[in-house]
Amino acid sequence: MGNKKANSFYITLGGLLSALSVVIMLMTFIPAGMYIFPAIAGMFMWIVRDYSSIKWGLICYAATSLVSLILVPDIEAKFMFIFFFGYFPIIRQLISEKVGKVLAFFLKLILFNISAIIAYYIIFNFFQIDYLVKQMDELGKYSYLIFLGIGNIGYFAYDFALGELLYAYTKWIKPKIIR
């Protein structure tokens, strides 16, 4: 593809997948969707990265994050997308390629924990969502650690599922799309 033609393709692909991601993020009004839909929306960022580059994936992530920040009503969902699910699929493969499996595992785990702590710090301290504060108070003084522990279990499942889905996409779906 020529440079102008390639840029047009990347812009179109990024725009379409960003729009699809925002539509998926708008479905976070479904109770279980506050984590599931941002995770699904983030996978579309990886598709942009796979077809073009990390740069285009991050541009798509930034556009989706900005529109989600404005349109998505669920504060937890949009902050989890912005602080983790949106960019993680883009950089996950890069981390895995640059370092060994064991170090990659710990780097990704640290990245998740830092992202979750920052996201929830902002949510708790700037938005004062009553139902979240009430839930945390009911669990006692260790509620934040319990919540983070449960989040880590979810992260392990997400990272494993993401790896399997990305493998399936590159081996079976992508070859059928690009011929």
Backbone bond lengths (Angstrom), bond angles and torsions (degrees), N, CA, C in turn:
res aa  C-N    CA-C-N  psi(-1)  N-CA   C-N-CA  omega(-1)  CA-C   N-CA-C  phi
1 M - - - 1.444 - - 1.514 109.72 -
2 G 1.310 115.53 137.72 1.453 119.50 174.36 1.515 109.43 -67.06
3 N 1.328 116.56 163.00 1.451 120.34 -175.04 1.528 112.31 -61.80
4 K 1.350 117.89 -45.20 1.469 120.45 179.27 1.521 110.76 -66.01
5 K 1.325 115.81 -41.13 1.456 119.79 179.51 1.528 110.90 -66.52
6 A 1.330 116.17 -39.89 1.469 120.51 178.33 1.521 110.26 -64.60
7 N 1.336 117.16 -45.50 1.464 120.17 179.04 1.523 111.34 -61.07
8 S 1.322 117.09 -40.03 1.465 120.37 177.48 1.523 110.71 -62.18
9 F 1.320 115.89 -42.40 1.468 120.23 178.54 1.528 110.51 -62.82
10 Y 1.342 118.01 -45.25 1.460 121.50 -178.24 1.528 111.58 -65.90
11 I 1.316 116.36 -39.45 1.463 120.62 178.07 1.529 110.20 -64.89
12 T 1.322 116.49 -44.54 1.463 120.86 179.36 1.524 110.89 -64.67
13 L 1.321 116.46 -48.09 1.461 120.46 179.40 1.525 110.51 -60.85
14 G 1.316 117.02 -46.60 1.461 121.03 179.00 1.516 112.24 -61.38
15 G 1.326 116.64 -42.02 1.467 120.76 178.96 1.524 112.23 -64.06
16 L 1.326 115.74 -44.88 1.468 119.68 179.68 1.528 111.85 -65.08
17 L 1.323 116.75 -45.45 1.457 119.26 -178.47 1.529 112.14 -73.24
18 S 1.320 117.65 -30.08 1.470 119.98 173.24 1.525 110.36 -65.54
19 A 1.331 115.80 -44.42 1.471 119.91 178.44 1.530 110.54 -61.85
20 L 1.324 116.75 -43.71 1.462 120.61 178.18 1.534 110.45 -62.56
21 S 1.312 117.05 -40.04 1.464 121.01 178.09 1.526 111.59 -63.00
22 V 1.324 116.52 -41.81 1.473 120.22 178.71 1.526 110.15 -64.78
23 V 1.323 117.29 -41.34 1.471 120.38 177.78 1.529 109.80 -60.49
24 I 1.316 116.81 -43.08 1.468 120.71 177.79 1.530 109.93 -64.44
25 M 1.318 117.60 -40.84 1.460 121.04 178.49 1.525 111.77 -64.17
26 L 1.318 117.48 -30.74 1.463 120.76 178.86 1.532 111.56 -68.24
27 M 1.329 117.18 -17.29 1.463 120.62 178.98 1.527 112.01 -82.51
28 T 1.319 118.33 6.48 1.463 120.83 -177.44 1.522 112.58 -72.41
29 F 1.317 117.65 0.35 1.462 119.00 173.89 1.525 111.04 -69.01
30 I 1.329 117.34 -18.14 1.462 121.54 174.40 1.526 106.48 -71.24
31 P 1.344 118.89 128.49 1.475 120.98 -171.61 1.529 115.80 -50.18
32 A 1.303 119.62 -48.27 1.472 120.58 -179.19 1.522 111.82 -76.07
33 G 1.306 117.60 -7.18 1.449 121.71 -175.20 1.505 116.39 -78.84
34 M 1.339 118.41 -8.78 1.457 119.31 -174.83 1.528 113.11 -65.27
35 Y 1.335 117.72 -21.04 1.463 120.85 175.56 1.519 111.84 -113.08
36 I 1.310 116.58 -32.92 1.462 120.85 -176.56 1.523 111.50 -68.46
37 F 1.322 117.04 -48.50 1.464 119.23 -175.99 1.536 113.76 -69.29
38 P 1.332 120.50 -38.97 1.470 117.96 173.32 1.535 112.39 -62.03
39 A 1.336 116.85 -34.88 1.468 120.06 178.02 1.528 110.70 -65.56
40 I 1.328 116.38 -42.17 1.470 120.57 178.30 1.531 110.03 -66.07
41 A 1.326 116.31 -43.84 1.471 120.24 -179.93 1.530 111.05 -60.65
42 G 1.326 117.05 -36.50 1.460 120.72 179.16 1.515 113.13 -64.75
43 M 1.326 116.81 -29.18 1.466 119.84 179.43 1.521 111.82 -63.81
44 F 1.316 116.72 -29.68 1.466 119.48 178.06 1.526 111.49 -68.96
45 M 1.336 116.81 -27.07 1.466 120.18 175.96 1.528 109.76 -65.34
46 W 1.339 115.47 -35.68 1.461 119.74 178.64 1.530 110.99 -65.77
47 I 1.320 117.07 -37.32 1.469 120.17 179.57 1.534 109.75 -61.34
48 V 1.326 116.70 -42.31 1.465 120.23 177.69 1.525 109.44 -62.34
49 R 1.321 116.97 -44.41 1.465 121.24 178.35 1.522 110.90 -60.80
50 D 1.321 116.68 -41.69 1.461 121.14 -177.90 1.526 111.83 -65.61
51 Y 1.308 117.66 -40.17 1.466 120.58 -179.01 1.519 113.05 -78.98
52 S 1.328 117.20 -24.15 1.457 118.59 -175.79 1.532 111.01 -126.23
53 S 1.330 116.76 -89.44 1.467 120.19 -177.35 1.527 109.27 -161.12
54 I 1.312 114.62 173.13 1.460 119.87 176.17 1.530 109.48 -61.78
55 K 1.322 116.43 -38.47 1.470 121.29 -179.58 1.530 110.46 -57.72
56 W 1.321 117.31 -49.24 1.464 120.64 -179.50 1.529 111.14 -67.80
57 G 1.312 117.00 -35.91 1.459 120.21 175.80 1.520 111.56 -61.64
58 L 1.331 116.56 -42.57 1.462 120.69 179.61 1.525 112.06 -70.18
59 I 1.330 117.23 -34.49 1.469 120.18 175.35 1.526 109.58 -63.50
60 C 1.318 116.48 -44.06 1.458 121.97 178.15 1.536 110.21 -62.59
61 Y 1.318 116.18 -43.27 1.467 121.38 177.61 1.533 110.55 -60.27
62 A 1.329 117.61 -44.87 1.460 121.60 -179.40 1.529 111.04 -62.89
63 A 1.333 116.57 -43.92 1.463 120.18 179.22 1.526 111.21 -63.79
64 T 1.318 116.35 -44.82 1.464 120.78 179.34 1.523 110.71 -63.94
65 S 1.324 116.77 -40.81 1.467 120.72 179.25 1.519 111.24 -62.98
66 L 1.320 116.92 -43.83 1.461 120.74 -178.95 1.529 111.25 -64.17
67 V 1.322 116.75 -47.08 1.467 120.12 -179.78 1.529 110.25 -66.42
68 S 1.330 117.41 -39.59 1.469 120.82 178.33 1.520 111.14 -64.43
69 L 1.324 116.66 -38.85 1.455 120.90 178.70 1.527 111.01 -58.89
70 I 1.320 115.83 -34.75 1.460 120.83 -178.74 1.531 111.67 -83.88
71 L 1.343 118.12 -42.79 1.461 121.13 -169.91 1.525 116.56 -97.47
72 V 1.311 118.27 -31.33 1.468 121.05 -172.85 1.521 109.29 -77.64
73 P 1.335 116.95 125.28 1.467 119.50 -176.44 1.530 114.75 -76.55
74 D 1.320 119.21 -27.50 1.458 121.56 -175.96 1.526 110.40 -81.91
75 I 1.330 116.01 114.05 1.460 121.23 -175.92 1.525 111.51 -65.02
76 E 1.324 117.27 -43.81 1.473 119.89 179.75 1.522 111.30 -59.98
77 A 1.324 116.31 -45.31 1.464 120.79 -177.18 1.522 111.12 -62.36
78 K 1.325 116.61 -47.45 1.474 117.13 -177.41 1.525 112.06 -68.45
79 F 1.341 118.22 -34.48 1.459 119.18 178.34 1.524 111.89 -73.14
80 M 1.326 118.04 -34.11 1.459 119.46 176.04 1.528 110.63 -68.57
81 F 1.333 117.37 -33.61 1.465 119.78 174.83 1.528 110.13 -66.91
82 I 1.313 115.87 -49.18 1.467 120.58 -176.65 1.527 111.47 -64.39
83 F 1.333 117.15 -43.06 1.454 120.07 -173.42 1.523 114.86 -90.58
84 F 1.350 118.36 -10.70 1.462 117.33 178.79 1.525 113.90 -150.02
85 F 1.312 118.30 -63.89 1.455 121.47 -169.73 1.525 113.67 -63.19
86 G 1.310 118.25 -26.29 1.452 120.72 -178.04 1.518 114.09 -73.91
87 Y 1.313 116.93 -42.07 1.470 119.37 -176.46 1.531 113.34 -99.64
88 F 1.334 117.78 -21.33 1.463 119.62 -175.16 1.530 113.55 -57.51
89 P 1.340 119.69 -45.75 1.477 117.58 178.35 1.532 113.14 -61.60
90 I 1.320 117.50 -27.43 1.461 121.33 -179.76 1.528 110.71 -70.48
91 I 1.330 116.63 -43.23 1.464 119.45 -174.99 1.525 113.73 -97.17
92 R 1.325 117.78 -9.84 1.471 121.76 -178.10 1.525 111.49 -55.67
93 Q 1.304 116.22 -49.89 1.462 121.50 -178.41 1.532 110.60 -64.90
94 L 1.307 117.00 -38.86 1.464 121.32 179.15 1.529 110.68 -61.74
95 I 1.328 116.57 -44.62 1.468 120.23 178.36 1.522 109.81 -61.67
96 S 1.323 116.54 -45.20 1.463 121.04 -177.84 1.527 112.24 -64.54
97 E 1.337 117.40 -34.51 1.458 121.19 -178.53 1.527 112.53 -76.32
98 K 1.317 117.64 -32.38 1.471 121.78 -172.55 1.525 114.08 -83.74
99 V 1.330 117.49 -26.83 1.467 120.37 -177.82 1.525 109.06 -130.02
100 G 1.304 117.02 169.53 1.455 121.27 178.81 1.529 112.16 -66.86
101 K 1.324 115.76 168.11 1.462 121.05 -176.42 1.525 112.79 -60.84
102 V 1.330 116.74 -42.63 1.465 120.07 -176.89 1.528 110.03 -67.23
103 L 1.337 117.15 -46.90 1.458 120.30 179.26 1.525 110.80 -65.53
104 A 1.325 117.45 -38.94 1.468 120.96 177.62 1.522 110.46 -61.27
105 F 1.331 116.63 -42.21 1.465 121.28 178.48 1.523 110.36 -56.81
106 F 1.332 117.10 -48.45 1.456 120.46 -178.11 1.526 112.51 -71.58
107 L 1.320 118.07 -36.59 1.468 120.32 177.36 1.524 111.16 -63.53
108 K 1.330 116.63 -43.51 1.467 120.10 179.03 1.525 110.97 -66.32
109 L 1.326 116.99 -38.36 1.468 121.11 178.23 1.528 110.62 -65.01
110 I 1.313 117.10 -43.59 1.469 121.20 177.55 1.526 110.12 -63.75
111 L 1.328 116.49 -42.42 1.461 120.88 178.15 1.524 110.77 -59.08
112 F 1.332 116.98 -45.21 1.461 119.86 178.50 1.524 111.17 -60.57
113 N 1.328 116.86 -48.06 1.460 120.15 -176.83 1.524 112.23 -63.21
114 I 1.320 117.19 -42.78 1.468 120.26 177.66 1.527 109.90 -63.27
115 S 1.325 116.89 -44.29 1.462 121.22 179.72 1.523 111.81 -61.93
116 A 1.330 116.75 -45.83 1.469 120.86 -179.46 1.527 110.87 -64.55
117 I 1.320 116.87 -42.20 1.464 120.32 -179.53 1.528 110.45 -63.74
118 I 1.320 117.66 -44.52 1.470 120.82 179.21 1.526 110.70 -64.13
119 A 1.337 116.77 -46.35 1.468 120.58 -178.92 1.525 110.92 -59.60
120 Y 1.312 116.78 -48.04 1.464 118.92 -177.78 1.520 112.79 -75.38
121 Y 1.301 117.98 -26.50 1.461 119.86 172.86 1.533 109.23 -61.68
122 I 1.319 116.09 -46.27 1.467 120.32 178.74 1.519 110.52 -64.20
123 I 1.328 117.04 -44.74 1.471 120.55 -179.16 1.527 110.65 -60.90
124 F 1.333 117.97 -47.60 1.460 121.01 -176.66 1.529 113.14 -71.21
125 N 1.322 116.39 -36.12 1.466 118.61 -173.47 1.523 114.92 -92.91
126 F 1.310 118.27 -19.74 1.458 119.29 -177.83 1.526 113.69 -114.32
127 F 1.328 117.09 -20.85 1.457 119.07 -176.56 1.523 113.78 -112.69
128 Q 1.328 117.43 -18.14 1.464 122.28 177.21 1.531 112.37 42.48
129 I 1.308 114.95 62.20 1.464 120.69 177.89 1.522 107.21 -75.82
130 D 1.317 116.27 113.51 1.466 122.12 -171.80 1.524 113.27 -58.27
131 Y 1.336 117.27 -45.71 1.463 118.54 -176.13 1.533 111.61 -65.51
132 L 1.327 118.71 -33.72 1.464 120.99 177.44 1.521 111.43 -69.68
133 V 1.316 116.14 -44.68 1.465 120.43 179.52 1.521 109.43 -62.18
134 K 1.328 117.72 -41.91 1.465 121.98 179.41 1.529 111.04 -63.47
135 Q 1.342 116.56 -42.88 1.466 120.00 179.05 1.526 110.88 -62.60
136 M 1.294 117.43 -41.32 1.458 121.34 -178.99 1.530 110.62 -68.33
137 D 1.319 117.27 -39.02 1.461 120.56 179.13 1.530 111.45 -65.36
138 E 1.324 117.05 -34.87 1.464 121.26 -179.68 1.530 111.68 -66.79
139 L 1.308 118.00 -30.36 1.456 121.24 -178.21 1.531 113.66 -82.63
140 G 1.303 117.35 -12.41 1.462 120.18 177.45 1.520 113.30 97.01
141 K 1.340 113.62 -169.17 1.468 118.85 -172.57 1.528 113.55 -71.11
142 Y 1.327 117.62 -17.54 1.468 120.30 178.72 1.532 112.59 -98.09
143 S 1.303 115.88 12.02 1.463 119.89 -175.03 1.527 112.82 -60.01
144 Y 1.318 116.96 -36.77 1.463 119.24 -178.91 1.529 111.27 -67.77
145 L 1.328 116.46 -37.97 1.466 119.76 177.23 1.526 111.15 -69.25
146 I 1.330 116.86 -39.26 1.471 120.72 176.60 1.525 109.49 -61.67
147 F 1.325 115.57 -45.94 1.464 121.34 179.98 1.529 110.85 -60.84
148 L 1.328 116.91 -43.76 1.468 120.97 178.86 1.525 110.88 -66.69
149 G 1.331 117.27 -38.00 1.467 121.11 176.60 1.523 111.89 -61.89
150 I 1.318 116.39 -44.10 1.467 120.54 177.30 1.527 109.51 -64.75
151 G 1.330 116.16 -38.79 1.467 120.14 176.33 1.516 112.21 -61.59
152 N 1.330 117.39 -37.32 1.466 120.93 178.12 1.520 111.45 -66.14
153 I 1.315 117.03 -38.42 1.465 120.09 175.92 1.529 109.53 -62.35
154 G 1.332 115.43 -44.49 1.465 119.57 176.24 1.519 112.27 -61.75
155 Y 1.338 116.19 -38.78 1.458 120.39 178.35 1.528 111.24 -61.74
156 F 1.343 117.36 -44.98 1.468 120.78 179.74 1.527 110.36 -58.62
157 A 1.323 116.12 -44.51 1.469 120.39 179.05 1.529 109.97 -64.02
158 Y 1.334 117.16 -42.52 1.463 121.67 -179.91 1.528 111.41 -63.99
159 D 1.319 117.09 -46.25 1.460 120.85 -178.77 1.531 110.62 -62.36
160 F 1.316 116.66 -43.32 1.466 120.66 178.04 1.533 110.31 -63.27
161 A 1.333 116.81 -49.69 1.471 121.11 -179.11 1.525 110.79 -62.13
162 L 1.321 117.02 -40.56 1.461 121.07 179.14 1.521 110.69 -62.05
163 G 1.318 116.39 -43.91 1.470 120.00 177.72 1.519 111.85 -60.02
164 E 1.320 116.48 -43.83 1.468 120.65 179.94 1.527 111.56 -68.10
165 L 1.316 117.16 -41.56 1.468 120.61 179.47 1.527 111.68 -66.61
166 L 1.321 116.79 -40.77 1.461 119.84 179.02 1.525 110.88 -67.05
167 Y 1.318 116.73 -37.18 1.467 120.68 175.52 1.534 110.42 -63.20
168 A 1.332 116.25 -47.55 1.466 120.55 179.34 1.524 110.88 -61.61
169 Y 1.321 116.20 -40.40 1.464 120.08 179.13 1.531 111.13 -62.02
170 T 1.329 117.03 -48.57 1.468 119.57 -176.44 1.528 112.70 -70.46
171 K 1.316 117.98 -31.10 1.467 120.82 -176.53 1.529 113.75 -88.95
172 W 1.333 117.65 -33.94 1.469 118.45 -172.95 1.521 114.44 -117.37
173 I 1.310 117.92 -40.08 1.467 119.84 -175.39 1.517 111.75 -84.00
174 K 1.325 117.23 -50.59 1.464 121.17 -176.67 1.533 113.01 -57.96
175 P 1.351 119.81 -43.61 1.474 119.02 178.66 1.539 113.06 -60.72
176 K 1.319 117.37 -28.33 1.460 120.25 178.86 1.517 112.60 -78.65
177 I 1.335 115.92 -25.42 1.465 120.74 178.21 1.522 110.02 -80.19
178 I 1.335 116.07 -45.99 1.460 120.84 -178.06 1.513 108.80 -101.60
179 R 1.289 115.56 111.58 1.475 120.52 178.88 1.493 110.55 -123.05
